[in-house]
């Protein structure tokens, strides 16, 4: 059995497990190594926003070639751990983008619908799943719906209903789980889990959101942190720089992680 096949199966198993899968998003090889060295790490997820920022691009505007190159570097740094890649909205050809990401070693991805017509994104999901099958990898798709974050001023219940309809359709088309970003409170999370399925929801940890343990108790499969991890790192870096400009010193507690 190929290593990539084993990794894909492992990622799917982690989604289905009773314990919520916590993935700390990374953006380059050294951030990956820092996370891989922690014994709690079970899988790696890239942060598209953070990778774009690393190269000086706004979120969603980084060229595919740069994204794929960094995915390959992250896969190498991740070693035996499965890597799920952020592929934005699929770069115009979701199936081909997934095929190329698999070529870089990724075994899963999140791809966002940006509220495209439902039938169009269902076709994208089918194309991405088919790409994995053609490459011999049971690709683990974390299909993202922007029903909440792009819902505008419509009532929350309408956005939840839209997320549920889309989520069910994406699962039926072959997605492994459904990513519903936003600051989800307990009531909203319960409704999404009831509508889409136990251990079939992926969420993002944002300021004001529930804890990973709370989401786990509500039946959520996975939590990631998107650009938050890079923001925390950059905040620490900027605060250190400010301290050094005030004649500060490098703290003795700094670890040699690079």
HUURNOR-V734882 format. One record per residue. N is the residue number from 1. D_LAST is the distance of its C-alpha to the last C-alpha in Angstrom with 2 decimals. Layout:
# HUURNOR-V734882
N;D_LAST  N;D_LAST
This chain:
# HUURNOR-V734882
1;33.39  2;30.52  3;26.95  4;26.93  5;30.23  6;28.99  7;26.00  8;28.44  9;30.82  10;28.21  11;27.20  12;30.91  13;31.48  14;28.79  15;30.63  16;33.93  17;32.94  18;34.45  19;31.07  20;29.40  21;26.31  22;23.45  23;20.88  24;17.95  25;17.64  26;14.59  27;14.61  28;12.10  29;10.04  30;6.63  31;9.04  32;10.88  33;8.52  34;8.19  35;11.98  36;12.80  37;11.68  38;14.42  39;17.82  40;19.70  41;18.26  42;21.12  43;20.45  44;18.27  45;19.81  46;18.85  47;19.93  48;22.10  49;22.47  50;18.75  51;18.36  52;21.45  53;20.20  54;17.04  55;19.62  56;22.09  57;24.58  58;26.49  59;26.19  60;28.22  61;28.58  62;25.69  63;27.12  64;26.99  65;25.60  66;22.37  67;22.14  68;22.82  69;20.34  70;17.48  71;19.04  72;18.94  73;15.23  74;14.72  75;17.34  76;15.73  77;12.41  78;14.80  79;16.58  80;19.83  81;19.58  82;21.92  83;20.76  84;23.09  85;22.88  86;24.19  87;26.80  88;28.46  89;32.22  90;32.14  91;32.31  92;36.07  93;36.27  94;34.54  95;35.61  96;34.38  97;31.04  98;30.54  99;31.65  100;29.06  101;26.27  102;27.45  103;27.20  104;23.45  105;23.25  106;23.68  107;26.22  108;26.96  109;26.94  110;28.28  111;30.73  112;32.70  113;36.46  114;36.72  115;40.17  116;41.50  117;44.90  118;44.52  119;46.03  120;43.68  121;40.51  122;42.09  123;42.58  124;38.91  125;37.98  126;40.43  127;39.02  128;35.44  129;36.67  130;38.80  131;35.89  132;34.09  133;37.34  134;37.90  135;34.48  136;35.12  137;32.44  138;33.64  139;31.44  140;30.60  141;31.58  142;30.77  143;33.51  144;33.06  145;36.15  146;36.15  147;39.50  148;38.40  149;36.03  150;38.39  151;41.59  152;42.68  153;45.47  154;46.99  155;47.54  156;44.66  157;46.82  158;47.30  159;43.59  160;43.12  161;46.00  162;44.51  163;41.14  164;43.05  165;45.17  166;42.26  167;40.16  168;43.05  169;43.65  170;40.04  171;40.07  172;43.43  173;42.05  174;39.35  175;36.35  176;34.60  177;34.10  178;34.66  179;32.17  180;33.97  181;31.72  182;32.98  183;33.27  184;35.36  185;37.49  186;39.04  187;42.29  188;40.77  189;38.46  190;41.49  191;43.43  192;40.71  193;40.24  194;44.04  195;44.48  196;41.67  197;41.15  198;39.52  199;35.90  200;36.22  201;34.58  202;30.99  203;30.14  204;27.48  205;26.35  206;27.25  207;28.40  208;31.85  209;31.47  210;32.15  211;29.67  212;28.43  213;30.91  214;33.73  215;33.09  216;33.03  217;36.40  218;37.77  219;37.00  220;33.90  221;31.87  222;28.45  223;26.52  224;23.62  225;22.29  226;22.15  227;20.77  228;20.74  229;17.15  230;15.99  231;18.73  232;17.60  233;14.05  234;15.85  235;18.41  236;16.08  237;14.59  238;18.20  239;19.49  240;17.09  241;18.17  242;21.71  243;21.44  244;20.14  245;23.11  246;25.29  247;24.26  248;21.75  249;19.04  250;15.42  251;16.00  252;15.87  253;14.59  254;11.06  255;8.68  256;5.66  257;3.80  258;0.00
